[in-house]
Amino acid sequence: MIRTFLLLFVVIFTLGCNKDDDNPNPSNPNVIPYQEGLTTNYITVNNITRKYLVYRPTGMTTVNAVVTVLHGGGGTGLGVSNLGEHPLSVFRTLADIDKFLVVYPEGSPDNLGNPGWNDCRSDDISGSQGDDITFLKQLNAKLMAELNINSSKMYLTGGSNGALMTFSYAFQFPETIKAIAVGSGNLPEFPESGICTNGSTLPIPILLTHGTSDPAMPANGGCVANVGGNCNRGKVISQSATLSYWLQRNGLQNVTPTTSTFDLNTSDAGNVEKRIYNGANPLVYYILNNAGHQAPSKTVFSNSSPAQGVQNRDIEFAEEVWNFFSGLD
């Protein structure tokens, strides 16, 4: 009797000690290792602790998409994720509706200690010098592994310095994401040697927005954020040259775009011209006439200034980006 009891105990104990109990996230597509709401998380990259915020909407049980959002120079992940404080926070509102995950990584310190991104500019002498590309690559891989998804559900977007970092990622690891979107970003005039100069030519769907009167990222090219007049943030090529590069890379250089113009807010900088270049890897381009450097938004307004210009309020950047991303499926 005692022997039978002991044998039964061993069987029950063994079954109860399944190895998956030691793994908080076994390979299960229904397990999301992030709490609902906005949480702060960390990953160690090259012995340096890096921070990223994750927004999981209430009621989300499966991961249909992950949108990684890169702040601009001097910004923070928290700053652009706070509802009502920055147009990039609107991704959270959209996530509540369509149930996707939003990730807000934080850049590395520049020479003043402010977060930014070490993009492909070789002449950005005052910008961040951290290994941001490895951080973003490892974060992207971590998210795919723990969420049990592949690159077809991974999207990357950013504004200003975050836009240039998005370009940098697309030069180096385009196969790890589905599509990109950038606001107020031109390609570097003097890119770093190596992969920033001779990087991937793999086509990738892309959305771009740019203000024609952007003082910080000049539409005609030149010095970036040149408030002090010393051009220490490097130089970029023009918006038209940037557009031409992506049209060529995506095989759309001979495509006639579908165009539309709208001006919903007549008291802002000016109207918007939208161009759609259809193809296997489409490109959507928004010309924000007379607008400045700020992300366009219909709900989160930014003040005008000589350094930033005037915000366009005819479109919602996050909404246009998400509609583009979700429409690719």
C-alpha positions as CSV (number, residue, x, y, z in Angstrom):
1,M,0.0,0.0,0.0
2,I,2.8,2.4,1.0
3,R,4.7,1.4,-2.1
4,T,1.7,2.1,-4.4
5,F,1.2,5.5,-2.8
6,L,4.9,6.5,-3.2
7,L,4.7,5.5,-6.9
8,L,1.6,7.5,-7.4
9,F,3.3,10.5,-5.7
10,V,6.3,10.3,-8.0
11,V,4.2,10.2,-11.1
12,I,2.1,13.2,-10.0
13,F,5.2,15.2,-9.0
14,T,7.0,14.4,-12.3
15,L,4.0,15.6,-14.3
16,G,3.7,18.7,-12.3
17,C,7.3,19.6,-12.9
18,N,7.0,20.1,-16.7
19,K,10.1,22.0,-17.9
20,D,7.8,24.8,-19.4
21,D,7.1,25.9,-15.8
22,D,10.6,27.3,-15.7
23,N,10.0,29.3,-18.8
24,P,7.6,32.2,-18.4
25,N,7.0,32.3,-22.1
26,P,7.1,28.9,-23.8
27,S,6.5,28.8,-27.6
28,N,2.9,29.8,-27.4
29,P,1.4,32.4,-29.7
30,N,-1.1,33.3,-27.1
31,V,1.5,34.3,-24.5
32,I,2.4,38.0,-24.4
33,P,5.1,38.7,-21.8
34,Y,4.1,42.4,-21.4
35,Q,1.5,43.7,-19.0
36,E,-1.4,45.7,-20.4
37,G,-0.7,49.4,-20.5
38,L,2.6,51.2,-20.9
39,T,5.6,49.4,-19.2
40,T,9.3,50.2,-19.0
41,N,11.6,47.3,-20.0
42,Y,15.4,46.8,-20.4
43,I,17.7,44.8,-22.6
44,T,21.5,44.4,-22.2
45,V,23.5,45.1,-25.4
46,N,27.3,44.9,-25.3
47,N,27.2,45.1,-21.5
48,I,25.1,48.3,-21.6
49,T,21.6,48.4,-20.3
50,R,19.2,49.9,-22.8
51,K,15.6,51.0,-22.2
52,Y,12.5,50.5,-24.2
53,L,8.8,51.1,-23.4
54,V,6.0,48.8,-24.6
55,Y,2.4,49.6,-24.9
56,R,0.0,46.7,-24.8
57,P,-3.6,47.7,-25.3
58,T,-6.3,46.3,-23.0
59,G,-7.9,43.1,-24.4
60,M,-5.1,42.2,-26.8
61,T,-4.6,38.4,-26.7
62,T,-2.6,37.8,-29.9
63,V,0.1,39.9,-31.6
64,N,-0.9,40.9,-35.2
65,A,1.7,43.6,-35.5
66,V,4.6,45.4,-33.7
67,V,5.2,49.0,-34.5
68,T,8.6,50.3,-33.2
69,V,8.6,54.1,-32.9
70,L,11.9,56.1,-32.7
71,H,11.9,59.5,-31.0
72,G,13.8,62.4,-32.4
73,G,17.1,63.9,-31.2
74,G,16.8,65.1,-27.6
75,G,13.6,63.2,-27.1
76,T,12.8,60.2,-25.0
77,G,10.7,57.1,-25.4
78,L,8.5,58.2,-22.5
79,G,8.2,61.7,-23.9
80,V,6.8,60.6,-27.3
81,S,4.6,57.9,-25.8
82,N,2.8,60.2,-23.3
83,L,-0.7,60.7,-24.6
84,G,-1.4,64.2,-25.7
85,E,2.2,65.4,-25.4
86,H,3.6,64.3,-28.8
87,P,2.0,63.2,-32.1
88,L,3.8,59.9,-31.9
89,S,1.7,59.0,-28.8
90,V,-1.3,58.6,-31.1
91,F,0.1,55.2,-32.0
92,R,-1.2,54.1,-28.6
93,T,-4.7,55.4,-29.4
94,L,-4.7,53.4,-32.7
95,A,-3.4,50.3,-30.9
96,D,-6.4,50.5,-28.6
97,I,-8.6,50.2,-31.6
98,D,-6.8,47.7,-33.8
99,K,-4.9,45.7,-31.0
100,F,-1.3,45.9,-32.0
101,L,1.9,46.3,-29.9
102,V,3.7,49.7,-29.8
103,V,7.4,49.8,-28.8
104,Y,9.2,53.1,-27.9
105,P,13.0,52.5,-27.6
106,E,15.3,55.1,-26.1
107,G,18.4,56.3,-27.9
108,S,21.9,56.8,-26.5
109,P,23.3,60.0,-25.0
110,D,24.7,62.7,-27.3
111,N,27.6,65.0,-26.3
112,L,25.2,66.9,-24.0
113,G,23.7,63.8,-22.4
114,N,20.4,63.9,-24.3
115,P,19.0,60.8,-26.0
116,G,19.5,60.4,-29.7
117,W,20.4,58.0,-32.4
118,N,23.8,57.2,-33.9
119,D,22.6,57.1,-37.5
120,C,24.6,57.0,-40.7
121,R,25.8,60.6,-40.7
122,S,29.6,60.6,-40.6
123,D,29.7,64.4,-39.9
124,D,27.3,64.5,-36.9
125,I,30.0,65.4,-34.4
126,S,27.7,66.4,-31.6
127,G,25.3,63.5,-31.9
128,S,25.0,60.1,-30.2
129,Q,27.9,57.7,-30.5
130,G,26.3,54.6,-29.0
131,D,25.8,51.3,-30.8
132,D,22.2,52.0,-31.5
133,I,22.0,49.8,-34.6
134,T,22.9,46.7,-32.6
135,F,20.4,47.7,-29.9
136,L,17.6,48.0,-32.4
137,K,18.6,44.8,-34.2
138,Q,18.7,42.8,-30.9
139,L,15.5,44.3,-29.6
140,N,13.7,43.4,-32.9
141,A,15.0,39.8,-32.6
142,K,14.0,39.6,-28.9
143,L,10.5,40.8,-29.7
144,M,10.1,38.3,-32.5
145,A,11.4,35.4,-30.4
146,E,9.3,36.1,-27.2
147,L,6.1,36.9,-29.2
148,N,6.6,34.0,-31.5
149,I,6.2,36.0,-34.7
150,N,8.3,36.7,-37.8
151,S,9.5,39.8,-39.6
152,S,6.2,40.1,-41.6
153,K,4.7,41.6,-38.4
154,M,7.5,44.0,-37.6
155,Y,7.3,47.7,-38.6
156,L,9.7,50.6,-37.9
157,T,9.0,54.3,-37.9
158,G,10.6,57.5,-36.6
159,G,10.8,61.3,-36.9
160,S,13.8,63.6,-37.4
161,N,16.9,61.8,-35.9
162,G,14.6,58.8,-35.5
163,A,13.8,59.1,-39.2
164,L,17.5,58.9,-40.1
165,M,17.9,56.0,-37.8
166,T,15.1,54.3,-39.5
167,F,16.9,54.8,-42.8
168,S,20.1,53.4,-41.2
169,Y,18.2,50.2,-40.1
170,A,16.8,49.8,-43.6
171,F,20.3,50.0,-45.0
172,Q,21.5,47.2,-42.8
173,F,18.7,44.8,-41.7
174,P,15.7,45.3,-44.1
175,E,15.0,41.6,-44.1
176,T,14.0,41.8,-40.4
177,I,11.1,44.2,-40.9
178,K,8.1,44.5,-43.1
179,A,8.1,48.2,-43.9
180,I,9.3,51.6,-42.7
181,A,7.9,55.1,-42.3
182,V,9.8,58.4,-41.8
183,G,8.9,61.9,-41.0
184,S,11.2,64.9,-41.5
185,G,14.2,62.9,-42.6
186,N,16.6,63.1,-45.5
187,L,19.5,60.8,-46.3
188,P,23.0,61.8,-45.2
189,E,25.1,63.7,-47.6
190,F,28.2,62.2,-46.1
191,P,27.3,58.7,-44.9
192,E,29.7,56.6,-42.8
193,S,31.8,54.2,-44.8
194,G,30.9,50.6,-45.0
195,I,27.3,49.4,-44.8
196,C,25.9,53.0,-44.6
197,T,27.5,53.6,-48.0
198,N,27.2,50.2,-49.6
199,G,24.3,48.7,-47.7
200,S,21.4,46.6,-48.7
201,T,19.4,47.3,-51.8
202,L,16.6,45.1,-50.8
203,P,13.3,46.8,-51.7
204,I,11.1,47.7,-48.7
205,P,7.7,49.5,-48.6
206,I,8.1,53.0,-47.3
207,L,6.1,56.1,-46.3
208,L,7.6,59.6,-46.1
209,T,6.4,63.0,-45.0
210,H,8.3,66.3,-45.2
211,G,7.6,69.9,-44.7
212,T,8.7,72.2,-47.5
213,S,9.7,74.9,-45.0
214,D,11.4,72.6,-42.5
215,P,14.3,74.7,-40.9
216,A,15.8,71.7,-39.0
217,M,15.9,69.2,-41.9
218,P,16.0,71.4,-45.0
219,A,13.9,70.2,-47.8
220,N,16.6,71.3,-50.2
221,G,19.4,69.7,-48.2
222,G,22.2,71.2,-46.2
223,C,23.0,71.5,-42.5
224,V,20.8,69.7,-39.9
225,A,19.4,71.8,-37.0
226,N,21.9,74.5,-37.8
227,V,20.7,76.9,-35.1
228,G,24.2,77.9,-34.0
229,G,25.5,78.2,-37.5
230,N,28.4,75.7,-37.1
231,C,26.7,72.7,-38.9
232,N,27.9,70.3,-36.2
233,R,24.9,68.0,-36.8
234,G,26.0,67.0,-40.3
235,K,24.5,67.6,-43.7
236,V,21.7,65.8,-45.6
237,I,20.8,65.6,-49.3
238,S,17.5,67.1,-50.5
239,Q,14.1,65.6,-50.0
240,S,13.7,65.1,-53.8
241,A,17.0,63.2,-53.9
242,T,16.0,61.1,-50.9
243,L,12.7,60.3,-52.7
244,S,14.5,59.4,-55.9
245,Y,16.7,57.0,-54.0
246,W,13.8,55.1,-52.5
247,L,11.9,55.1,-55.8
248,Q,14.9,53.6,-57.5
249,R,15.5,51.0,-54.7
250,N,11.8,49.9,-54.9
251,G,11.7,49.7,-58.7
252,L,9.2,52.6,-58.9
253,Q,11.2,55.2,-60.8
254,N,9.0,54.8,-63.9
255,V,5.7,54.7,-62.0
256,T,3.3,57.6,-62.4
257,P,1.9,58.4,-58.9
258,T,-1.7,58.8,-58.0
259,T,-2.0,62.2,-56.4
260,S,-4.5,64.0,-54.2
261,T,-4.5,67.4,-52.4
262,F,-6.3,68.3,-49.3
263,D,-6.4,71.2,-46.8
264,L,-8.6,70.2,-43.8
265,N,-7.2,72.9,-41.5
266,T,-7.0,76.2,-43.3
267,S,-5.4,78.0,-40.3
268,D,-2.2,75.9,-40.3
269,A,0.9,76.1,-42.5
270,G,-0.7,75.0,-45.8
271,N,-2.2,72.0,-47.7
272,V,-0.9,68.5,-48.2
273,E,-0.1,66.8,-51.5
274,K,-0.2,63.0,-51.3
275,R,1.5,60.8,-53.9
276,I,1.1,57.0,-54.1
277,Y,3.5,55.0,-56.1
278,N,2.0,51.5,-56.4
279,G,4.0,48.4,-56.9
280,A,5.2,45.3,-55.1
281,N,7.0,47.6,-52.6
282,P,4.9,50.7,-52.6
283,L,6.0,54.2,-51.7
284,V,3.6,56.9,-50.2
285,Y,4.9,60.5,-50.1
286,Y,3.3,63.4,-48.3
287,I,4.4,66.9,-49.2
288,L,3.5,69.3,-46.3
289,N,3.5,72.6,-48.1
290,N,4.9,75.5,-46.0
291,A,5.1,73.2,-43.0
292,G,8.1,72.8,-40.6
293,H,9.8,70.1,-38.7
294,Q,7.1,68.9,-36.3
295,A,5.2,65.7,-37.0
296,P,1.9,66.6,-38.6
297,S,-1.2,66.0,-36.3
298,K,-4.9,66.8,-36.2
299,T,-5.0,66.3,-32.4
300,V,-1.7,67.0,-30.8
301,F,-0.5,70.5,-31.6
302,S,3.1,71.8,-31.5
303,N,4.0,75.4,-31.1
304,S,5.6,77.3,-33.9
305,S,9.2,78.5,-33.6
306,P,12.1,79.7,-35.8
307,A,13.9,76.4,-35.1
308,Q,10.9,74.2,-35.8
309,G,8.7,76.1,-38.2
310,V,4.9,75.7,-38.4
311,Q,3.1,72.4,-37.9
312,N,0.8,70.9,-40.5
313,R,-2.5,69.9,-39.0
314,D,-4.3,68.4,-42.0
315,I,-3.1,64.8,-41.4
316,E,-2.4,62.6,-38.4
317,F,1.1,61.1,-38.9
318,A,0.5,58.0,-36.8
319,E,-2.8,57.3,-38.5
320,E,-1.4,57.6,-42.0
321,V,1.5,55.4,-41.0
322,W,-0.6,52.7,-39.4
323,N,-3.1,52.7,-42.4
324,F,-0.1,52.2,-44.7
325,F,1.4,49.4,-42.6
326,S,-1.8,47.6,-42.0
327,G,-2.8,47.9,-45.7
328,L,0.2,46.0,-46.8
329,D,-1.1,42.6,-45.6
